[in-house]
Amino acid sequence: MNTALDQIKPETLSIIRSQAKHLGLSADEYLRRLLPADEQELGLKADREDYEFEQDMTAFAEGTEDLPDYDGKYSREDIYSDHD
């Protein structure tokens, strides 16, 4: 019978044990804390942080509509234009 434990390499088990010990947990408790609270959390979905990130990027880009497109290179003057 092939169990899930048989599929985990000894090196990986060693890392799990080490991390659990470092945190003062059993290996089982350590692994359980890595898992989502329920199966619904396993699905990929847009979350609030992604929405906030997109909002931040939109705000950051405001006012850049009229800038010239990037042509693949910058001149030395372009790079150091704000340095005196």
Secondary structure, DSSP 4 states (H G I P E B T S, - for coil): ---TGGGS-HHHHHHHHHHHHHTT--HHHHHHHHS-SSGGGGS----HHHHHHHHHHHHHHTT-TTSPPP-S---HHHHHTT--
